[in-house]
Amino acid sequence: MQTRLTKLLDIQYPIIQGGMAAITDAVIASAVSNAGGAGIIGSGGHDAKWVKEQIALARQLTDKTFGVNIVLAAENKDEIIEVVCEERPTFVTFGAGNPIPYIERLKNLGIITIPVVANLKQAKNVEAAGVDALVTEGMEAGGHIGRQTTLSLLTNVIPTIQIPVIAAGGIADQRGFKAAIAMGAEGVQIGSAFLISEECPAHINVKKKIIESTDMDSVVLGYTIRHDVRGIRNRFTDDYLALEYSDAPREALKGKMKGVYNKAFLDGDVENGYIEVGQSLNALTEILPCEQIIQKLVKRI
Ligand SMILES: Cc1cc2nc3c(=O)[nH]c(=O)nc-3n(C[C@H](O)[C@H](O)[C@H](O)COP(=O)(O)O)c2cc1C
């Protein structure tokens, strides 16, 4: 299937594996790329040396296109950007922050730039800054989210934007993929479905918990402080929500979030850690290799 995204990235299928902090290394990224999509090394939670090593490893594991996700809220973002500029992966995506100051430099080095946006204003701003494509991420997604749904965002953004739009948020099966393409998206970015892949280094307890969970197990924390993060309801989220709706100060809420991501994804504590994952939980039923996940998404298209 050809779209402007498959041409831009020179990939077989218009499917990007979303960068996921601490759990998207060269192994999962190259598995997705070798299966015809575009894998991403997630720099979030890592230092610049690790990112450099993972880019080198991905180059050994695949001769196909892969990218790097840059978390602009990270304290070490400048060091990560330096490594990206030295190593020049084919493309970068950006999360959590304003990418515009970095676009010109990356473009001048020939790196394809693909920011993630949550509304039309952001989409217009990054398009005007000269990015090559953009991801619209709806609030069905796992992790840090905006306030519009995937369908509304595509409805609101696509008629006004000229560059390729990639849909993200809640896309976890072939129907979701087809729906995004029917809406005019030229590709999809998927996180949660790849999170439970064989190649993802997330703790096995997390993958099992996600597979056990169903639609109503999804909660959003941080709504009252405009710091929305979606994940699975558990002991930690019950405590957090009790604190949040008792009018606790912003600092207390931010402090309570510290360390809980790694506690879940790296240590496997699925009750006291926070399992960030999207809302389309009923489709996440088994641990499969990335290649099979992609084949299930695209077959008959
Ligand atoms: C566990 C987890 C961690 C994530 N970490 C990041 C990140 O570090 N940077 C980023 O830009 N997006 C991050 N995301 C968002 C994904 O890249 C992707 O856009 C999102 O998962 C798509 O929605 P879905 O989970 O419904 O497929 C994360 C998502 C999840 C589930």
Ligand as a Chemical Component Dictionary entry (heavy atoms), coordinates in Angstrom:
data_LIG
# 
_chem_comp.id                   LIG 
_chem_comp.type                 NON-POLYMER 
_chem_comp.pdbx_formal_charge   0 
_chem_comp.three_letter_code    LIG 
# 
loop_
_chem_comp_atom.comp_id 
_chem_comp_atom.atom_id 
_chem_comp_atom.alt_atom_id 
_chem_comp_atom.type_symbol 
_chem_comp_atom.charge 
_chem_comp_atom.model_Cartn_x 
_chem_comp_atom.model_Cartn_y 
_chem_comp_atom.model_Cartn_z 
_chem_comp_atom.pdbx_ordinal 
LIG C1  C1  C 0 4.042  3.186  27.456 1  
LIG C2  C2  C 0 4.019  4.349  26.499 2  
LIG C3  C3  C 0 5.087  5.226  26.477 3  
LIG C4  C4  C 0 5.106  6.290  25.567 4  
LIG N1  N1  N 0 6.208  7.113  25.523 5  
LIG C5  C5  C 0 6.286  8.085  24.566 6  
LIG C6  C6  C 0 7.482  8.846  24.423 7  
LIG O1  O1  O 0 8.477  8.655  25.131 8  
LIG N2  N2  N 0 7.501  9.794  23.447 9  
LIG C7  C7  C 0 6.418  10.030 22.631 10 
LIG O2  O2  O 0 6.503  10.915 21.754 11 
LIG N3  N3  N 0 5.283  9.299  22.745 12 
LIG C8  C8  C 0 5.205  8.333  23.673 13 
LIG N4  N4  N 0 4.081  7.517  23.730 14 
LIG C9  C9  C 0 3.018  7.651  22.692 15 
LIG C10 C10 C 0 3.260  6.642  21.542 16 
LIG O3  O3  O 0 4.417  6.959  20.818 17 
LIG C11 C11 C 0 2.051  6.600  20.560 18 
LIG O4  O4  O 0 1.832  7.857  19.947 19 
LIG C12 C12 C 0 0.781  6.133  21.259 20 
LIG O5  O5  O 0 1.060  4.988  22.031 21 
LIG C13 C13 C 0 -0.308 5.825  20.222 22 
LIG O6  O6  O 0 -1.499 5.403  20.822 23 
LIG P1  P1  P 0 -1.823 3.844  21.168 24 
LIG O7  O7  O 0 -1.044 3.543  22.413 25 
LIG O8  O8  O 0 -3.289 3.829  21.398 26 
LIG O9  O9  O 0 -1.376 3.025  19.995 27 
LIG C14 C14 C 0 4.011  6.477  24.676 28 
LIG C15 C15 C 0 2.939  5.584  24.714 29 
LIG C16 C16 C 0 2.938  4.522  25.598 30 
LIG C17 C17 C 0 1.787  3.540  25.580 31 
# 
loop_
_chem_comp_bond.comp_id 
_chem_comp_bond.atom_id_1 
_chem_comp_bond.atom_id_2 
_chem_comp_bond.value_order 
_chem_comp_bond.pdbx_ordinal 
LIG C1  C2  SING 1  
LIG C2  C3  SING 2  
LIG C2  C16 DOUB 3  
LIG C3  C4  DOUB 4  
LIG C4  N1  SING 5  
LIG C4  C14 SING 6  
LIG N1  C5  DOUB 7  
LIG C5  C6  SING 8  
LIG C5  C8  SING 9  
LIG C6  O1  DOUB 10 
LIG C6  N2  SING 11 
LIG N2  C7  SING 12 
LIG C7  O2  DOUB 13 
LIG C7  N3  SING 14 
LIG N3  C8  DOUB 15 
LIG C8  N4  SING 16 
LIG N4  C9  SING 17 
LIG N4  C14 SING 18 
LIG C9  C10 SING 19 
LIG C10 O3  SING 20 
LIG C10 C11 SING 21 
LIG C11 O4  SING 22 
LIG C11 C12 SING 23 
LIG C12 O5  SING 24 
LIG C12 C13 SING 25 
LIG C13 O6  SING 26 
LIG O6  P1  SING 27 
LIG P1  O7  DOUB 28 
LIG P1  O8  SING 29 
LIG P1  O9  SING 30 
LIG C14 C15 DOUB 31 
LIG C15 C16 SING 32 
LIG C16 C17 SING 33 
# 
